[in-house]
Amino acid sequence: MEASTLPTAIGKYQIEKELGRGASSVVYLARDPFNQRSVALKQVHAHLVKDEIAARRMRRSLHNEAVLAGTLKHPHIIRLYDADEEADPPYLVLEYVEGTSLASHTAPDKLLPVAQVLNIAFKVCSALEHAQKRGLVHRDIKPANIMLQPDGEVKLADFGTALSLQGDTTQLAGIVGSPSYMSPEQVKEETCTHHSDMFSLAVVMYELLTSKRPFEGDSDFATLFRISTEDPVPPTTLRPDLPEAIDAVILKALQKKPGNRYAQWSQMADALLAINCQMPARRAEDRESERFTQLRDLKFFSGFQDNTLWEALRLGTLRSYGAGTSLMVEGAKGESFYILLEGEASVSTKGREIAKVGPGVTLGEMAYLQPENPLRSATAKATSNVLALEIRNDALRSASDELQNRFDKAFIQLLMTRLVAGNERV
């Protein structure tokens, strides 16, 4: 784009360069001078708001995205910072995400490793479950709306066509979505639920794994007809080296009737994780989904929302200890605490064992709760191979207020449980 055609500023935002453009909008890299951060500014094409009827629809779409996306706070959903639907042309200001969309990884020579695709799908399941809990259906899940960052992280974008099941937002009528990724109920203009997004995600997975879409026609009409009437070829038919279990997961999510798909996002996520756990030589970042599920299954984390659970996982460091190795030593300065994920440990004070603990138990949290007295009051030694999540005290104190509050409540509950158990022994 020529410099002369690039706006210098839109509202308070300083425009730096164009990131991309589509049929309805252009996205700029911009600078927010007040918050001192880079942002992505998505502005509707000027010609789309010249006609009064078209302008009304476009502004409604932008308003819809702003209202709905503004309710979402999840590590795998792009954050909405600001919106001006009355500007001419209107625009949204979003979290800037470096990287490319998954559309860059659908060609035969650009496919991602299978384990990475499964990990991406797991995280999108988590993001869409978060949206579902807030009464939202995305309705336009496709590779172009899923961003892949250089570090392998995933961000779901574009809630402009989202449907609110709570009925308090003006909705877009008619067929909504991208033809190749629509669910049968979208094609028929029937009610959409999270099962519709589930179908679309399965189409995306199919394409990322095989470079082919499960339903392709010579025209949009032919594609929509196949979505409604034809059964897809199993992915392993197109790519025999795929794990056979992938067929079962994708084909279940591609069932024509919503009720025949997975009932909940967590069920689909667990099925993906089960396959991923069997993949050889997985990268550390592809095991993140497994660790997330481990945390979610622990009683200590039962009150944590997914977004805070992801934050906790990334805040900490996974540590492995062999049998006989000390995790912490009585009298030493405590700068962190531990959450046991696997294995068992013995806790002792003054040389006397006072407890044997296993997965879900925290160790060393008193140093966090009593910063004025950071010395360890007990020794913890692994009695088997142990995997623990270590979280530094200063890191948690610098984390989000929501995460700190969740840990405080969990620690209080833990201390109450120990107090009751101690009284019962007396």
C-alpha positions in Angstrom: 0.0 0.0 0.0 1.4 3.4 -0.9 2.2 5.7 2.0 0.0 8.5 0.6 -3.1 6.3 1.0 -2.3 5.1 4.5 -4.1 7.2 7.1 -1.8 8.8 9.7 -4.4 8.3 12.5 -7.9 7.0 13.1 -9.4 8.5 16.2 -6.7 8.6 18.9 -4.8 5.7 17.3 -1.6 6.3 15.2 -1.5 4.1 12.1 1.8 2.3 11.4 1.0 -0.1 8.6 -1.6 -2.2 6.9 -1.8 -5.8 8.2 -4.4 -7.1 5.8 -7.8 -6.6 4.2 -10.8 -8.5 3.3 -14.2 -8.0 1.6 -15.6 -6.0 4.5 -12.7 -4.4 6.3 -9.1 -3.5 6.5 -6.9 -4.1 9.5 -4.1 -1.8 10.5 -1.2 -2.1 13.0 -1.7 1.0 15.2 -0.3 2.5 18.3 -2.4 3.4 21.3 -0.5 6.5 22.7 -2.4 6.4 26.0 -1.8 2.8 27.0 1.5 2.6 25.1 0.8 -0.6 23.3 0.4 -1.9 19.7 -3.1 -2.7 18.7 -4.9 -4.1 15.6 -7.5 -1.6 14.3 -10.2 -3.1 12.1 -12.0 -0.5 10.0 -14.9 -1.1 7.8 -14.4 -0.2 4.1 -15.8 3.3 3.4 -17.9 2.2 0.4 -19.8 -0.3 2.6 -21.3 2.5 4.7 -22.4 4.9 1.9 -25.7 3.1 1.3 -28.0 3.7 4.2 -29.3 0.1 4.4 -25.9 -1.5 4.0 -24.4 1.0 6.5 -27.1 0.0 9.1 -26.3 -3.7 8.7 -22.5 -3.0 8.8 -22.8 -0.9 12.0 -25.1 -3.5 13.5 -22.5 -6.2 12.8 -19.7 -4.1 14.3 -21.9 -3.3 17.4 -22.6 -7.0 17.7 -19.0 -7.9 17.7 -18.1 -5.2 20.2 -20.9 -6.1 22.7 -20.3 -9.8 22.5 -16.5 -9.9 22.3 -16.4 -7.4 25.1 -17.8 -10.1 27.5 -15.0 -12.6 26.7 -11.7 -12.9 28.7 -9.8 -15.9 27.7 -6.1 -16.5 26.8 -7.1 -18.1 23.5 -9.5 -15.3 22.4 -8.4 -12.0 21.0 -9.3 -9.2 23.4 -11.4 -6.2 22.3 -10.1 -2.9 23.7 -12.2 -0.2 22.1 -14.9 0.4 19.4 -16.4 3.4 17.6 -19.4 2.2 15.6 -20.5 5.8 14.9 -17.2 6.8 13.3 -17.2 7.2 9.5 -16.2 4.5 8.7 -16.7 2.6 12.0 -13.9 0.6 13.6 -12.9 -1.8 16.3 -9.6 -1.8 18.3 -8.3 -5.3 19.1 -5.4 -7.0 20.8 -2.5 -7.2 18.3 -1.4 -10.7 17.7 1.8 -11.4 15.8 1.8 -14.5 13.6 -0.4 -15.8 10.8 -3.8 -17.4 10.6 -4.3 -21.1 10.2 -5.2 -20.4 6.5 -1.5 -20.4 5.9 -1.3 -24.1 7.0 -3.9 -25.7 4.8 -1.8 -26.4 1.7 -0.3 -29.9 1.3 3.3 -28.5 1.8 2.4 -26.3 4.7 0.6 -28.6 7.1 1.5 -28.5 10.7 2.5 -31.5 12.8 -0.4 -33.7 13.8 0.3 -33.2 17.5 0.3 -29.5 17.0 -3.1 -29.6 15.2 -4.6 -31.6 18.1 -3.2 -29.1 20.6 -4.6 -26.2 18.6 -8.0 -27.8 18.4 -7.9 -28.5 22.2 -7.3 -24.8 22.9 -10.0 -23.7 20.5 -12.4 -26.1 22.4 -11.4 -24.3 25.6 -12.0 -20.9 24.0 -15.4 -21.9 22.6 -16.5 -23.5 25.9 -15.7 -20.1 27.5 -17.9 -18.4 24.9 -20.7 -20.9 25.3 -20.8 -20.4 29.1 -21.5 -16.7 28.3 -24.3 -17.6 25.9 -22.3 -17.1 22.7 -22.0 -19.1 19.5 -19.3 -17.9 17.2 -20.9 -19.1 13.9 -17.8 -18.4 11.7 -15.1 -20.9 12.8 -12.6 -21.2 10.0 -8.8 -21.2 9.6 -8.7 -17.5 8.8 -10.2 -16.7 12.2 -7.7 -18.7 14.2 -4.3 -17.0 14.7 -1.1 -18.9 15.3 1.6 -16.9 17.1 5.3 -17.5 16.6 5.6 -19.2 20.0 2.8 -21.7 19.0 0.0 -20.0 21.0 -3.5 -19.8 19.6 -6.0 -16.9 19.4 -9.6 -17.1 18.2 -10.7 -14.0 16.3 -13.8 -12.3 14.8 -17.0 -12.5 16.8 -18.7 -10.3 14.3 -21.2 -13.0 13.3 -21.6 -14.4 16.8 -25.0 -15.3 18.1 -26.1 -14.5 21.7 -28.4 -17.1 23.1 -29.3 -14.7 25.9 -31.4 -12.6 23.6 -30.2 -9.2 24.7 -28.2 -8.3 21.6 -29.4 -7.4 18.1 -28.8 -10.4 15.9 -27.8 -10.8 12.3 -30.5 -12.7 10.4 -30.2 -15.1 7.4 -27.4 -17.5 6.6 -24.3 -16.5 8.5 -20.9 -17.9 8.2 -18.4 -19.1 5.6 -20.0 -21.8 3.3 -17.3 -24.5 3.4 -17.3 -24.4 7.2 -21.0 -24.1 8.0 -23.0 -26.7 9.9 -26.1 -28.3 8.4 -28.3 -26.3 10.8 -26.7 -23.1 9.6 -27.3 -24.0 6.0 -31.0 -24.6 6.8 -31.2 -21.4 8.9 -32.1 -23.3 12.0 -31.2 -22.5 15.5 -27.4 -22.6 16.1 -25.9 -23.8 19.4 -22.3 -24.7 20.4 -22.8 -27.9 18.4 -22.7 -25.7 15.3 -19.2 -24.3 16.2 -18.2 -27.9 17.0 -19.1 -29.0 13.5 -17.1 -26.1 12.0 -14.1 -26.8 14.2 -14.1 -30.4 12.9 -14.1 -29.1 9.3 -11.1 -26.9 10.2 -9.3 -29.9 11.8 -10.0 -32.1 8.7 -8.5 -29.4 6.5 -5.4 -28.8 8.7 -4.7 -32.6 8.7 -5.5 -33.5 5.1 -5.3 -30.2 3.1 -8.8 -31.0 1.9 -12.2 -29.9 3.2 -14.7 -32.7 3.9 -17.4 -31.0 1.8 -16.3 -29.3 -1.4 -18.4 -28.5 -4.4 -18.0 -26.5 -7.7 -20.0 -23.7 -6.2 -21.2 -22.5 -2.8 -24.6 -24.0 -3.5 -23.0 -27.4 -4.3 -20.9 -27.2 -1.1 -23.9 -26.4 1.0 -25.8 -29.3 -0.5 -23.1 -31.7 0.3 -22.9 -30.4 3.9 -26.6 -31.2 4.3 -26.7 -34.5 2.5 -23.3 -36.3 2.2 -21.2 -38.2 4.7 -17.5 -37.2 4.6 -14.6 -39.5 3.7 -12.7 -40.4 6.9 -9.5 -38.3 7.2 -7.3 -41.5 7.3 -8.5 -42.3 3.8 -6.8 -39.2 2.5 -3.9 -39.5 4.9 -3.2 -43.0 6.0 -0.5 -42.1 8.5 -3.0 -40.3 10.8 -3.9 -42.1 14.0 -7.1 -44.1 13.4 -8.7 -42.5 16.5 -8.8 -39.1 14.7 -11.5 -40.5 12.4 -13.8 -41.2 15.3 -13.4 -37.7 16.9 -13.8 -35.7 13.7 -16.6 -37.8 12.2 -18.6 -37.6 15.5 -18.3 -33.8 15.5 -19.4 -33.8 11.8 -22.6 -35.7 12.5 -25.6 -34.1 10.6 -27.8 -33.9 13.7 -26.4 -31.7 16.5 -27.6 -34.2 19.2 -25.3 -36.8 17.7 -22.2 -34.7 18.2 -20.3 -34.3 21.5 -22.7 -33.1 24.2 -20.1 -30.7 25.7 -16.8 -29.1 24.6 -15.0 -30.8 27.4 -15.9 -34.2 25.9 -14.4 -33.3 22.5 -11.3 -31.8 24.2 -10.8 -34.9 26.3 -11.0 -37.1 23.1 -8.4 -34.9 21.4 -6.2 -35.1 24.4 -6.4 -38.8 24.6 -5.1 -39.1 21.0 -2.4 -36.4 21.6 -1.1 -38.3 24.7 -0.3 -41.3 22.4 1.6 -39.2 19.8 5.4 -40.0 19.9 8.0 -37.3 20.5 5.6 -34.5 21.3 6.9 -31.0 21.7 6.7 -29.5 25.1 4.1 -26.9 24.0 1.9 -29.7 22.6 1.8 -31.3 26.1 0.4 -28.1 27.5 -3.2 -29.4 26.9 -2.4 -32.5 28.9 -1.1 -30.4 31.8 -4.1 -28.1 31.7 -6.5 -31.1 32.0 -4.4 -32.4 34.9 -4.9 -29.2 36.8 -8.6 -29.0 36.0 -9.1 -32.4 37.4 -7.5 -31.6 40.8 -9.9 -30.6 43.6 -7.6 -27.7 44.6 -8.5 -26.0 41.2 -12.2 -26.8 41.2 -13.1 -23.1 41.7 -10.8 -21.8 38.9 -12.3 -20.7 35.5 -10.4 -21.9 32.4 -8.8 -18.5 31.8 -7.3 -18.4 35.4 -6.2 -22.1 35.0 -4.3 -21.3 31.9 -2.7 -18.3 33.6 -1.7 -20.5 36.5 -0.2 -23.1 34.2 1.9 -20.5 32.4 2.9 -18.7 35.6 4.5 -21.8 37.0 7.4 -24.1 36.1 7.0 -27.9 35.9 9.6 -29.7 38.0 10.5 -33.4 38.1 11.9 -35.0 41.3 13.2 -38.5 41.7 12.4 -40.6 44.8 14.4 -39.4 47.8 14.8 -35.9 46.4 13.7 -32.9 48.6 11.3 -30.4 47.2 11.8 -28.1 50.2 13.8 -28.2 53.4 12.8 -27.0 56.8 14.4 -23.7 57.9 15.3 -22.7 54.3 13.9 -19.5 52.8 10.7 -20.2 50.9 10.3 -18.2 47.6 7.8 -20.5 46.0 5.2 -23.1 46.6 4.4 -26.4 44.8 1.3 -28.2 43.6 1.8 -32.0 43.2 0.6 -33.3 39.8 2.0 -36.8 39.9 3.6 -39.0 42.5 3.8 -38.9 46.3 5.8 -37.1 48.9 6.5 -37.3 52.7 6.2 -34.2 54.8 8.2 -34.1 58.1 9.1 -31.6 60.8 12.0 -31.9 63.2 12.8 -35.3 61.6 9.3 -36.7 62.3 7.0 -37.6 59.4 3.6 -35.8 59.8 1.9 -36.6 56.5 2.1 -38.5 53.2 0.7 -36.5 50.3 -0.3 -37.0 46.7 -1.6 -35.3 43.6 -3.6 -32.1 44.2 -1.8 -31.2 47.5 0.1 -27.9 47.8 3.4 -27.6 49.6 5.1 -24.5 50.9 2.2 -22.2 50.5 2.7 -20.7 54.0 5.7 -18.8 52.7 3.4 -17.1 50.3 0.6 -16.5 52.8 3.1 -15.2 55.4 5.7 -13.1 53.6 6.9 -11.7 56.8 8.0 -15.2 57.9 9.3 -16.9 54.7 11.2 -19.8 56.4 10.0 -23.3 55.6 8.3 -25.0 58.5 8.7 -28.5 57.2 10.6 -30.7 54.8 9.0 -32.4 51.8 10.7 -35.3 50.2 9.6 -37.3 47.1 8.8 -41.0 47.9 8.3 -41.8 44.2 8.9 -40.0 41.0 7.1 -36.6 41.4 5.9 -34.0 38.9 5.0 -30.7 40.5 4.1 -27.2 39.4 6.3 -24.7 41.1 4.9 -21.1 41.3 7.1 -18.3 42.6 5.5 -16.1 45.3 6.5 -12.9 43.6 5.1 -14.1 40.3 1.7 -14.8 41.8 1.7 -11.4 43.5 2.3 -9.9 40.1 -0.4 -12.0 38.4 -4.0 -10.9 37.6 -6.3 -10.0 40.6 -8.6 -12.8 39.5 -5.9 -15.4 39.7 -4.7 -14.1 43.1 -8.2 -14.2 44.5 -8.7 -17.7 43.2 -5.5 -18.9 44.9 -6.4 -17.1 48.1 -9.8 -18.8 48.3 -8.3 -22.2 47.5 -5.6 -21.8 50.2 -8.3 -20.8 52.7 -10.3 -23.8 51.9 -7.2 -26.0 52.1 -6.3 -24.6 55.5 -9.8 -25.1 56.8 -9.8 -28.7 55.6 -6.5 -29.3 57.4 -7.8 -27.6 60.6 -10.9 -29.8 60.6 -8.8 -32.9 60.0 -6.5 -31.9 62.9 -9.4 -31.4 65.3 -10.9 -34.8 64.4 -7.6 -36.5 65.2 -7.6 -34.7 68.6 
